[in-house]
Amino acid sequence: MGYINQNPDLFAMFKELKERLDRLENGARFTLPNVTSDPAHPRIGDAWLNTTTNLAKIVDKNGVVKTITWS
């Protein structure tokens, strides 16, 4: 992000901002919302963790609710 004849203090400030943004973008994580029962009318792309059944579920592009499994 350097420019010709940019003040060194300004260059350092932009460098630090870029590093902080990079850490934010790379450090994000997604946590499923906890619910006690499956939603009645979930939308495509919705995901949740049913704490009663201890199952993580997601609605696929066709509107079908699928259980997420790990192997």
mmCIF file of the N, C-alpha and C atoms, coordinates in Angstrom:
data_MODEL
# 
_entry.id   MODEL 
# 
loop_
_atom_site.group_PDB 
_atom_site.id 
_atom_site.type_symbol 
_atom_site.label_atom_id 
_atom_site.label_alt_id 
_atom_site.label_comp_id 
_atom_site.label_asym_id 
_atom_site.label_entity_id 
_atom_site.label_seq_id 
_atom_site.pdbx_PDB_ins_code 
_atom_site.Cartn_x 
_atom_site.Cartn_y 
_atom_site.Cartn_z 
_atom_site.occupancy 
_atom_site.B_iso_or_equiv 
_atom_site.pdbx_formal_charge 
_atom_site.auth_seq_id 
_atom_site.auth_comp_id 
_atom_site.auth_asym_id 
_atom_site.auth_atom_id 
_atom_site.pdbx_PDB_model_num 
ATOM 1   N N  . MET A 1 1  ? 0.821   -1.176  0.000  1.00 0.00 ? 1  MET A N  1 
ATOM 2   C CA . MET A 1 1  ? 0.000   0.000   0.000  1.00 0.00 ? 1  MET A CA 1 
ATOM 3   C C  . MET A 1 1  ? 0.873   1.251   0.000  1.00 0.00 ? 1  MET A C  1 
ATOM 4   N N  . GLY A 1 2  ? 2.121   1.116   -0.311 1.00 0.00 ? 2  GLY A N  1 
ATOM 5   C CA . GLY A 1 2  ? 3.012   2.265   -0.286 1.00 0.00 ? 2  GLY A CA 1 
ATOM 6   C C  . GLY A 1 2  ? 2.842   3.163   -1.507 1.00 0.00 ? 2  GLY A C  1 
ATOM 7   N N  . TYR A 1 3  ? 3.023   4.434   -1.288 1.00 0.00 ? 3  TYR A N  1 
ATOM 8   C CA . TYR A 1 3  ? 2.985   5.410   -2.365 1.00 0.00 ? 3  TYR A CA 1 
ATOM 9   C C  . TYR A 1 3  ? 4.345   6.087   -2.443 1.00 0.00 ? 3  TYR A C  1 
ATOM 10  N N  . ILE A 1 4  ? 4.681   6.626   -3.596 1.00 0.00 ? 4  ILE A N  1 
ATOM 11  C CA . ILE A 1 4  ? 5.938   7.346   -3.754 1.00 0.00 ? 4  ILE A CA 1 
ATOM 12  C C  . ILE A 1 4  ? 5.932   8.540   -2.810 1.00 0.00 ? 4  ILE A C  1 
ATOM 13  N N  . ASN A 1 5  ? 7.022   8.716   -2.081 1.00 0.00 ? 5  ASN A N  1 
ATOM 14  C CA . ASN A 1 5  ? 7.208   9.838   -1.156 1.00 0.00 ? 5  ASN A CA 1 
ATOM 15  C C  . ASN A 1 5  ? 6.190   9.851   -0.014 1.00 0.00 ? 5  ASN A C  1 
ATOM 16  N N  . GLN A 1 6  ? 5.696   8.697   0.368  1.00 0.00 ? 6  GLN A N  1 
ATOM 17  C CA . GLN A 1 6  ? 4.759   8.635   1.494  1.00 0.00 ? 6  GLN A CA 1 
ATOM 18  C C  . GLN A 1 6  ? 5.526   8.814   2.806  1.00 0.00 ? 6  GLN A C  1 
ATOM 19  N N  . ASN A 1 7  ? 4.966   9.572   3.692  1.00 0.00 ? 7  ASN A N  1 
ATOM 20  C CA . ASN A 1 7  ? 5.556   9.805   5.004  1.00 0.00 ? 7  ASN A CA 1 
ATOM 21  C C  . ASN A 1 7  ? 5.756   8.454   5.692  1.00 0.00 ? 7  ASN A C  1 
ATOM 22  N N  . PRO A 1 8  ? 6.961   8.185   6.256  1.00 0.00 ? 8  PRO A N  1 
ATOM 23  C CA . PRO A 1 8  ? 7.215   6.887   6.897  1.00 0.00 ? 8  PRO A CA 1 
ATOM 24  C C  . PRO A 1 8  ? 6.234   6.565   8.030  1.00 0.00 ? 8  PRO A C  1 
ATOM 25  N N  . ASP A 1 9  ? 5.812   7.578   8.796  1.00 0.00 ? 9  ASP A N  1 
ATOM 26  C CA . ASP A 1 9  ? 4.849   7.334   9.870  1.00 0.00 ? 9  ASP A CA 1 
ATOM 27  C C  . ASP A 1 9  ? 3.494   6.894   9.309  1.00 0.00 ? 9  ASP A C  1 
ATOM 28  N N  . LEU A 1 10 ? 3.093   7.505   8.209  1.00 0.00 ? 10 LEU A N  1 
ATOM 29  C CA . LEU A 1 10 ? 1.838   7.148   7.558  1.00 0.00 ? 10 LEU A CA 1 
ATOM 30  C C  . LEU A 1 10 ? 1.917   5.738   6.985  1.00 0.00 ? 10 LEU A C  1 
ATOM 31  N N  . PHE A 1 11 ? 3.073   5.409   6.385  1.00 0.00 ? 11 PHE A N  1 
ATOM 32  C CA . PHE A 1 11 ? 3.280   4.067   5.845  1.00 0.00 ? 11 PHE A CA 1 
ATOM 33  C C  . PHE A 1 11 ? 3.163   3.029   6.963  1.00 0.00 ? 11 PHE A C  1 
ATOM 34  N N  . ALA A 1 12 ? 3.790   3.312   8.120  1.00 0.00 ? 12 ALA A N  1 
ATOM 35  C CA . ALA A 1 12 ? 3.746   2.378   9.253  1.00 0.00 ? 12 ALA A CA 1 
ATOM 36  C C  . ALA A 1 12 ? 2.319   2.223   9.764  1.00 0.00 ? 12 ALA A C  1 
ATOM 37  N N  . MET A 1 13 ? 1.560   3.327   9.793  1.00 0.00 ? 13 MET A N  1 
ATOM 38  C CA . MET A 1 13 ? 0.177   3.267   10.266 1.00 0.00 ? 13 MET A CA 1 
ATOM 39  C C  . MET A 1 13 ? -0.678  2.384   9.348  1.00 0.00 ? 13 MET A C  1 
ATOM 40  N N  . PHE A 1 14 ? -0.549  2.571   8.034  1.00 0.00 ? 14 PHE A N  1 
ATOM 41  C CA . PHE A 1 14 ? -1.320  1.755   7.097  1.00 0.00 ? 14 PHE A CA 1 
ATOM 42  C C  . PHE A 1 14 ? -0.892  0.297   7.144  1.00 0.00 ? 14 PHE A C  1 
ATOM 43  N N  . LYS A 1 15 ? 0.393   0.056   7.352  1.00 0.00 ? 15 LYS A N  1 
ATOM 44  C CA . LYS A 1 15 ? 0.892   -1.320  7.445  1.00 0.00 ? 15 LYS A CA 1 
ATOM 45  C C  . LYS A 1 15 ? 0.258   -2.013  8.655  1.00 0.00 ? 15 LYS A C  1 
ATOM 46  N N  . GLU A 1 16 ? 0.215   -1.305  9.800  1.00 0.00 ? 16 GLU A N  1 
ATOM 47  C CA . GLU A 1 16 ? -0.394  -1.891  10.996 1.00 0.00 ? 16 GLU A CA 1 
ATOM 48  C C  . GLU A 1 16 ? -1.879  -2.141  10.799 1.00 0.00 ? 16 GLU A C  1 
ATOM 49  N N  . LEU A 1 17 ? -2.589  -1.218  10.162 1.00 0.00 ? 17 LEU A N  1 
ATOM 50  C CA . LEU A 1 17 ? -4.018  -1.410  9.884  1.00 0.00 ? 17 LEU A CA 1 
ATOM 51  C C  . LEU A 1 17 ? -4.247  -2.624  8.998  1.00 0.00 ? 17 LEU A C  1 
ATOM 52  N N  . LYS A 1 18 ? -3.417  -2.775  7.973  1.00 0.00 ? 18 LYS A N  1 
ATOM 53  C CA . LYS A 1 18 ? -3.547  -3.920  7.076  1.00 0.00 ? 18 LYS A CA 1 
ATOM 54  C C  . LYS A 1 18 ? -3.311  -5.224  7.835  1.00 0.00 ? 18 LYS A C  1 
ATOM 55  N N  . GLU A 1 19 ? -2.297  -5.254  8.686  1.00 0.00 ? 19 GLU A N  1 
ATOM 56  C CA . GLU A 1 19 ? -2.017  -6.464  9.466  1.00 0.00 ? 19 GLU A CA 1 
ATOM 57  C C  . GLU A 1 19 ? -3.177  -6.810  10.400 1.00 0.00 ? 19 GLU A C  1 
ATOM 58  N N  . ARG A 1 20 ? -3.753  -5.786  11.031 1.00 0.00 ? 20 ARG A N  1 
ATOM 59  C CA . ARG A 1 20 ? -4.895  -6.029  11.920 1.00 0.00 ? 20 ARG A CA 1 
ATOM 60  C C  . ARG A 1 20 ? -6.096  -6.560  11.152 1.00 0.00 ? 20 ARG A C  1 
ATOM 61  N N  . LEU A 1 21 ? -6.371  -5.994  9.984  1.00 0.00 ? 21 LEU A N  1 
ATOM 62  C CA . LEU A 1 21 ? -7.489  -6.475  9.168  1.00 0.00 ? 21 LEU A CA 1 
ATOM 63  C C  . LEU A 1 21 ? -7.254  -7.909  8.716  1.00 0.00 ? 21 LEU A C  1 
ATOM 64  N N  . ASP A 1 22 ? -6.023  -8.215  8.329  1.00 0.00 ? 22 ASP A N  1 
ATOM 65  C CA . ASP A 1 22 ? -5.705  -9.585  7.916  1.00 0.00 ? 22 ASP A CA 1 
ATOM 66  C C  . ASP A 1 22 ? -5.944  -10.567 9.056  1.00 0.00 ? 22 ASP A C  1 
ATOM 67  N N  . ARG A 1 23 ? -5.560  -10.191 10.266 1.00 0.00 ? 23 ARG A N  1 
ATOM 68  C CA . ARG A 1 23 ? -5.780  -11.076 11.417 1.00 0.00 ? 23 ARG A CA 1 
ATOM 69  C C  . ARG A 1 23 ? -7.272  -11.254 11.689 1.00 0.00 ? 23 ARG A C  1 
ATOM 70  N N  . LEU A 1 24 ? -8.041  -10.190 11.553 1.00 0.00 ? 24 LEU A N  1 
ATOM 71  C CA . LEU A 1 24 ? -9.482  -10.294 11.749 1.00 0.00 ? 24 LEU A CA 1 
ATOM 72  C C  . LEU A 1 24 ? -10.120 -11.211 10.724 1.00 0.00 ? 24 LEU A C  1 
ATOM 73  N N  . GLU A 1 25 ? -9.749  -11.048 9.456  1.00 0.00 ? 25 GLU A N  1 
ATOM 74  C CA . GLU A 1 25 ? -10.340 -11.852 8.387  1.00 0.00 ? 25 GLU A CA 1 
ATOM 75  C C  . GLU A 1 25 ? -9.958  -13.315 8.512  1.00 0.00 ? 25 GLU A C  1 
ATOM 76  N N  . ASN A 1 26 ? -8.754  -13.594 8.945  1.00 0.00 ? 26 ASN A N  1 
ATOM 77  C CA . ASN A 1 26 ? -8.293  -14.976 9.037  1.00 0.00 ? 26 ASN A CA 1 
ATOM 78  C C  . ASN A 1 26 ? -8.643  -15.623 10.368 1.00 0.00 ? 26 ASN A C  1 
ATOM 79  N N  . GLY A 1 27 ? -9.020  -14.837 11.362 1.00 0.00 ? 27 GLY A N  1 
ATOM 80  C CA . GLY A 1 27 ? -9.284  -15.379 12.677 1.00 0.00 ? 27 GLY A CA 1 
ATOM 81  C C  . GLY A 1 27 ? -10.759 -15.598 12.970 1.00 0.00 ? 27 GLY A C  1 
ATOM 82  N N  . ALA A 1 28 ? -11.605 -15.381 11.976 1.00 0.00 ? 28 ALA A N  1 
ATOM 83  C CA . ALA A 1 28 ? -13.047 -15.513 12.213 1.00 0.00 ? 28 ALA A CA 1 
ATOM 84  C C  . ALA A 1 28 ? -13.436 -16.984 12.335 1.00 0.00 ? 28 ALA A C  1 
ATOM 85  N N  . ARG A 1 29 ? -14.400 -17.232 13.165 1.00 0.00 ? 29 ARG A N  1 
ATOM 86  C CA . ARG A 1 29 ? -14.940 -18.587 13.272 1.00 0.00 ? 29 ARG A CA 1 
ATOM 87  C C  . ARG A 1 29 ? -16.453 -18.485 13.335 1.00 0.00 ? 29 ARG A C  1 
ATOM 88  N N  . PHE A 1 30 ? -17.097 -19.550 12.985 1.00 0.00 ? 30 PHE A N  1 
ATOM 89  C CA . PHE A 1 30 ? -18.544 -19.577 12.967 1.00 0.00 ? 30 PHE A CA 1 
ATOM 90  C C  . PHE A 1 30 ? -19.026 -20.516 14.059 1.00 0.00 ? 30 PHE A C  1 
ATOM 91  N N  . THR A 1 31 ? -19.948 -20.040 14.876 1.00 0.00 ? 31 THR A N  1 
ATOM 92  C CA . THR A 1 31 ? -20.533 -20.856 15.930 1.00 0.00 ? 31 THR A CA 1 
ATOM 93  C C  . THR A 1 31 ? -22.015 -21.035 15.633 1.00 0.00 ? 31 THR A C  1 
ATOM 94  N N  . LEU A 1 32 ? -22.464 -22.280 15.631 1.00 0.00 ? 32 LEU A N  1 
ATOM 95  C CA . LEU A 1 32 ? -23.882 -22.555 15.390 1.00 0.00 ? 32 LEU A CA 1 
ATOM 96  C C  . LEU A 1 32 ? -24.713 -22.036 16.555 1.00 0.00 ? 32 LEU A C  1 
ATOM 97  N N  . PRO A 1 33 ? -25.854 -21.429 16.263 1.00 0.00 ? 33 PRO A N  1 
ATOM 98  C CA . PRO A 1 33 ? -26.742 -21.030 17.356 1.00 0.00 ? 33 PRO A CA 1 
ATOM 99  C C  . PRO A 1 33 ? -27.352 -22.269 18.013 1.00 0.00 ? 33 PRO A C  1 
ATOM 100 N N  . ASN A 1 34 ? -27.450 -22.239 19.325 1.00 0.00 ? 34 ASN A N  1 
ATOM 101 C CA . ASN A 1 34 ? -28.033 -23.352 20.084 1.00 0.00 ? 34 ASN A CA 1 
ATOM 102 C C  . ASN A 1 34 ? -29.539 -23.152 20.214 1.00 0.00 ? 34 ASN A C  1 
ATOM 103 N N  . VAL A 1 35 ? -30.297 -24.199 19.888 1.00 0.00 ? 35 VAL A N  1 
ATOM 104 C CA . VAL A 1 35 ? -31.756 -24.172 20.034 1.00 0.00 ? 35 VAL A CA 1 
ATOM 105 C C  . VAL A 1 35 ? -32.185 -25.469 20.716 1.00 0.00 ? 35 VAL A C  1 
ATOM 106 N N  . THR A 1 36 ? -33.343 -25.433 21.375 1.00 0.00 ? 36 THR A N  1 
ATOM 107 C CA . THR A 1 36 ? -33.827 -26.648 22.043 1.00 0.00 ? 36 THR A CA 1 
ATOM 108 C C  . THR A 1 36 ? -34.708 -27.496 21.132 1.00 0.00 ? 36 THR A C  1 
ATOM 109 N N  . SER A 1 37 ? -35.191 -26.890 20.025 1.00 0.00 ? 37 SER A N  1 
ATOM 110 C CA . SER A 1 37 ? -35.963 -27.654 19.032 1.00 0.00 ? 37 SER A CA 1 
ATOM 111 C C  . SER A 1 37 ? -35.699 -27.047 17.659 1.00 0.00 ? 37 SER A C  1 
ATOM 112 N N  . ASP A 1 38 ? -35.854 -27.866 16.634 1.00 0.00 ? 38 ASP A N  1 
ATOM 113 C CA . ASP A 1 38 ? -35.609 -27.391 15.270 1.00 0.00 ? 38 ASP A CA 1 
ATOM 114 C C  . ASP A 1 38 ? -36.612 -26.297 14.909 1.00 0.00 ? 38 ASP A C  1 
ATOM 115 N N  . PRO A 1 39 ? -36.173 -25.285 14.143 1.00 0.00 ? 39 PRO A N  1 
ATOM 116 C CA . PRO A 1 39 ? -37.097 -24.229 13.738 1.00 0.00 ? 39 PRO A CA 1 
ATOM 117 C C  . PRO A 1 39 ? -38.221 -24.782 12.860 1.00 0.00 ? 39 PRO A C  1 
ATOM 118 N N  . ALA A 1 40 ? -39.398 -24.179 12.958 1.00 0.00 ? 40 ALA A N  1 
ATOM 119 C CA . ALA A 1 40 ? -40.560 -24.649 12.200 1.00 0.00 ? 40 ALA A CA 1 
ATOM 120 C C  . ALA A 1 40 ? -40.417 -24.358 10.703 1.00 0.00 ? 40 ALA A C  1 
ATOM 121 N N  . HIS A 1 41 ? -39.868 -23.213 10.352 1.00 0.00 ? 41 HIS A N  1 
ATOM 122 C CA . HIS A 1 41 ? -39.755 -22.830 8.941  1.00 0.00 ? 41 HIS A CA 1 
ATOM 123 C C  . HIS A 1 41 ? -38.352 -22.300 8.659  1.00 0.00 ? 41 HIS A C  1 
ATOM 124 N N  . PRO A 1 42 ? -37.333 -23.180 8.656  1.00 0.00 ? 42 PRO A N  1 
ATOM 125 C CA . PRO A 1 42 ? -35.979 -22.711 8.398  1.00 0.00 ? 42 PRO A CA 1 
ATOM 126 C C  . PRO A 1 42 ? -35.806 -22.291 6.937  1.00 0.00 ? 42 PRO A C  1 
ATOM 127 N N  . ARG A 1 43 ? -34.897 -21.362 6.713  1.00 0.00 ? 43 ARG A N  1 
ATOM 128 C CA . ARG A 1 43 ? -34.610 -20.888 5.354  1.00 0.00 ? 43 ARG A CA 1 
ATOM 129 C C  . ARG A 1 43 ? -33.387 -21.611 4.800  1.00 0.00 ? 43 ARG A C  1 
ATOM 130 N N  . ILE A 1 44 ? -33.238 -21.583 3.493  1.00 0.00 ? 44 ILE A N  1 
ATOM 131 C CA . ILE A 1 44 ? -32.072 -22.177 2.843  1.00 0.00 ? 44 ILE A CA 1 
ATOM 132 C C  . ILE A 1 44 ? -30.815 -21.523 3.411  1.00 0.00 ? 44 ILE A C  1 
ATOM 133 N N  . GLY A 1 45 ? -29.874 -22.347 3.824  1.00 0.00 ? 45 GLY A N  1 
ATOM 134 C CA . GLY A 1 45 ? -28.620 -21.860 4.384  1.00 0.00 ? 45 GLY A CA 1 
ATOM 135 C C  . GLY A 1 45 ? -28.611 -21.751 5.901  1.00 0.00 ? 45 GLY A C  1 
ATOM 136 N N  . ASP A 1 46 ? -29.770 -21.861 6.544  1.00 0.00 ? 46 ASP A N  1 
ATOM 137 C CA . ASP A 1 46 ? -29.807 -21.804 8.011  1.00 0.00 ? 46 ASP A CA 1 
ATOM 138 C C  . ASP A 1 46 ? -29.089 -23.023 8.585  1.00 0.00 ? 46 ASP A C  1 
ATOM 139 N N  . ALA A 1 47 ? -28.425 -22.809 9.708  1.00 0.00 ? 47 ALA A N  1 
ATOM 140 C CA . ALA A 1 47 ? -27.746 -23.900 10.410 1.00 0.00 ? 47 ALA A CA 1 
ATOM 141 C C  . ALA A 1 47 ? -27.948 -23.686 11.899 1.00 0.00 ? 47 ALA A C  1 
ATOM 142 N N  . TRP A 1 48 ? -28.025 -24.782 12.663 1.00 0.00 ? 48 TRP A N  1 
ATOM 143 C CA . TRP A 1 48 ? -28.246 -24.684 14.097 1.00 0.00 ? 48 TRP A CA 1 
ATOM 144 C C  . TRP A 1 48 ? -27.804 -25.964 14.777 1.00 0.00 ? 48 TRP A C  1 
ATOM 145 N N  . LEU A 1 49 ? -27.643 -25.876 16.096 1.00 0.00 ? 49 LEU A N  1 
ATOM 146 C CA . LEU A 1 49 ? -27.334 -27.043 16.920 1.00 0.00 ? 49 LEU A CA 1 
ATOM 147 C C  . LEU A 1 49 ? -28.520 -27.279 17.842 1.00 0.00 ? 49 LEU A C  1 
ATOM 148 N N  . ASN A 1 50 ? -29.170 -28.406 17.665 1.00 0.00 ? 50 ASN A N  1 
ATOM 149 C CA . ASN A 1 50 ? -30.291 -28.772 18.515 1.00 0.00 ? 50 ASN A CA 1 
ATOM 150 C C  . ASN A 1 50 ? -29.698 -29.376 19.791 1.00 0.00 ? 50 ASN A C  1 
ATOM 151 N N  . THR A 1 51 ? -29.824 -28.655 20.902 1.00 0.00 ? 51 THR A N  1 
ATOM 152 C CA . THR A 1 51 ? -29.212 -29.115 22.153 1.00 0.00 ? 51 THR A CA 1 
ATOM 153 C C  . THR A 1 51 ? -29.988 -30.252 22.808 1.00 0.00 ? 51 THR A C  1 
ATOM 154 N N  . THR A 1 52 ? -31.233 -30.471 22.398 1.00 0.00 ? 52 THR A N  1 
ATOM 155 C CA . THR A 1 52 ? -32.020 -31.581 22.928 1.00 0.00 ? 52 THR A CA 1 
ATOM 156 C C  . THR A 1 52 ? -31.544 -32.906 22.330 1.00 0.00 ? 52 THR A C  1 
ATOM 157 N N  . THR A 1 53 ? -31.344 -32.923 21.011 1.00 0.00 ? 53 THR A N  1 
ATOM 158 C CA . THR A 1 53 ? -30.902 -34.142 20.329 1.00 0.00 ? 53 THR A CA 1 
ATOM 159 C C  . THR A 1 53 ? -29.387 -34.179 20.133 1.00 0.00 ? 53 THR A C  1 
ATOM 160 N N  . ASN A 1 54 ? -28.728 -33.053 20.410 1.00 0.00 ? 54 ASN A N  1 
ATOM 161 C CA . ASN A 1 54 ? -27.288 -32.909 20.225 1.00 0.00 ? 54 ASN A CA 1 
ATOM 162 C C  . ASN A 1 54 ? -26.870 -33.152 18.770 1.00 0.00 ? 54 ASN A C  1 
ATOM 163 N N  . LEU A 1 55 ? -27.703 -32.653 17.831 1.00 0.00 ? 55 LEU A N  1 
ATOM 164 C CA . LEU A 1 55 ? -27.414 -32.787 16.410 1.00 0.00 ? 55 LEU A CA 1 
ATOM 165 C C  . LEU A 1 55 ? -27.286 -31.412 15.758 1.00 0.00 ? 55 LEU A C  1 
ATOM 166 N N  . ALA A 1 56 ? -26.267 -31.261 14.916 1.00 0.00 ? 56 ALA A N  1 
ATOM 167 C CA . ALA A 1 56 ? -26.108 -30.036 14.138 1.00 0.00 ? 56 ALA A CA 1 
ATOM 168 C C  . ALA A 1 56 ? -26.818 -30.248 12.806 1.00 0.00 ? 56 ALA A C  1 
ATOM 169 N N  . LYS A 1 57 ? -27.596 -29.247 12.385 1.00 0.00 ? 57 LYS A N  1 
ATOM 170 C CA . LYS A 1 57 ? -28.372 -29.382 11.152 1.00 0.00 ? 57 LYS A CA 1 
ATOM 171 C C  . LYS A 1 57 ? -28.195 -28.150 10.282 1.00 0.00 ? 57 LYS A C  1 
ATOM 172 N N  . ILE A 1 58 ? -28.413 -28.348 8.983  1.00 0.00 ? 58 ILE A N  1 
ATOM 173 C CA . ILE A 1 58 ? -28.322 -27.268 8.007  1.00 0.00 ? 58 ILE A CA 1 
ATOM 174 C C  . ILE A 1 58 ? -29.368 -27.499 6.921  1.00 0.00 ? 58 ILE A C  1 
ATOM 175 N N  . VAL A 1 59 ? -29.852 -26.413 6.323  1.00 0.00 ? 59 VAL A N  1 
ATOM 176 C CA . VAL A 1 59 ? -30.819 -26.520 5.228  1.00 0.00 ? 59 VAL A CA 1 
ATOM 177 C C  . VAL A 1 59 ? -30.048 -26.343 3.931  1.00 0.00 ? 59 VAL A C  1 
ATOM 178 N N  . ASP A 1 60 ? -30.110 -27.356 3.053  1.00 0.00 ? 60 ASP A N  1 
ATOM 179 C CA . ASP A 1 60 ? -29.350 -27.280 1.792  1.00 0.00 ? 60 ASP A CA 1 
ATOM 180 C C  . ASP A 1 60 ? -30.058 -26.393 0.766  1.00 0.00 ? 60 ASP A C  1 
ATOM 181 N N  . LYS A 1 61 ? -29.454 -26.282 -0.416 1.00 0.00 ? 61 LYS A N  1 
ATOM 182 C CA . LYS A 1 61 ? -29.979 -25.375 -1.449 1.00 0.00 ? 61 LYS A CA 1 
ATOM 183 C C  . LYS A 1 61 ? -31.355 -25.774 -1.967 1.00 0.00 ? 61 LYS A C  1 
ATOM 184 N N  . ASN A 1 62 ? -31.769 -27.014 -1.710 1.00 0.00 ? 62 ASN A N  1 
ATOM 185 C CA . ASN A 1 62 ? -33.090 -27.476 -2.133 1.00 0.00 ? 62 ASN A CA 1 
ATOM 186 C C  . ASN A 1 62 ? -34.130 -27.348 -1.024 1.00 0.00 ? 62 ASN A C  1 
ATOM 187 N N  . GLY A 1 63 ? -33.734 -26.822 0.124  1.00 0.00 ? 63 GLY A N  1 
ATOM 188 C CA . GLY A 1 63 ? -34.646 -26.662 1.240  1.00 0.00 ? 63 GLY A CA 1 
ATOM 189 C C  . GLY A 1 63 ? -34.779 -27.896 2.111  1.00 0.00 ? 63 GLY A C  1 
ATOM 190 N N  . VAL A 1 64 ? -33.891 -28.860 1.913  1.00 0.00 ? 64 VAL A N  1 
ATOM 191 C CA . VAL A 1 64 ? -33.934 -30.099 2.693  1.00 0.00 ? 64 VAL A CA 1 
ATOM 192 C C  . VAL A 1 64 ? -33.054 -29.942 3.936  1.00 0.00 ? 64 VAL A C  1 
ATOM 193 N N  . VAL A 1 65 ? -33.619 -30.274 5.106  1.00 0.00 ? 65 VAL A N  1 
ATOM 194 C CA . VAL A 1 65 ? -32.845 -30.217 6.352  1.00 0.00 ? 65 VAL A CA 1 
ATOM 195 C C  . VAL A 1 65 ? -31.960 -31.450 6.432  1.00 0.00 ? 65 VAL A C  1 
ATOM 196 N N  . LYS A 1 66 ? -30.658 -31.222 6.612  1.00 0.00 ? 66 LYS A N  1 
ATOM 197 C CA . LYS A 1 66 ? -29.714 -32.328 6.685  1.00 0.00 ? 66 LYS A CA 1 
ATOM 198 C C  . LYS A 1 66 ? -28.947 -32.261 8.000  1.00 0.00 ? 66 LYS A C  1 
ATOM 199 N N  . THR A 1 67 ? -28.656 -33.422 8.553  1.00 0.00 ? 67 THR A N  1 
ATOM 200 C CA . THR A 1 67 ? -27.842 -33.501 9.764  1.00 0.00 ? 67 THR A CA 1 
ATOM 201 C C  . THR A 1 67 ? -26.379 -33.467 9.366  1.00 0.00 ? 67 THR A C  1 
ATOM 202 N N  . ILE A 1 68 ? -25.617 -32.621 10.058 1.00 0.00 ? 68 ILE A N  1 
ATOM 203 C CA . ILE A 1 68 ? -24.188 -32.520 9.788  1.00 0.00 ? 68 ILE A CA 1 
ATOM 204 C C  . ILE A 1 68 ? -23.485 -33.632 10.551 1.00 0.00 ? 68 ILE A C  1 
ATOM 205 N N  . THR A 1 69 ? -22.701 -34.427 9.858  1.00 0.00 ? 69 THR A N  1 
ATOM 206 C CA . THR A 1 69 ? -21.966 -35.507 10.505 1.00 0.00 ? 69 THR A CA 1 
ATOM 207 C C  . THR A 1 69 ? -20.472 -35.315 10.269 1.00 0.00 ? 69 THR A C  1 
ATOM 208 N N  . TRP A 1 70 ? -19.689 -35.759 11.241 1.00 0.00 ? 70 TRP A N  1 
ATOM 209 C CA . TRP A 1 70 ? -18.235 -35.715 11.128 1.00 0.00 ? 70 TRP A CA 1 
ATOM 210 C C  . TRP A 1 70 ? -17.741 -37.137 11.126 1.00 0.00 ? 70 TRP A C  1 
ATOM 211 N N  . SER A 1 71 ? -16.757 -37.393 10.272 1.00 0.00 ? 71 SER A N  1 
ATOM 212 C CA . SER A 1 71 ? -16.207 -38.752 10.269 1.00 0.00 ? 71 SER A CA 1 
ATOM 213 C C  . SER A 1 71 ? -14.722 -38.732 10.458 1.00 0.00 ? 71 SER A C  1 
# 
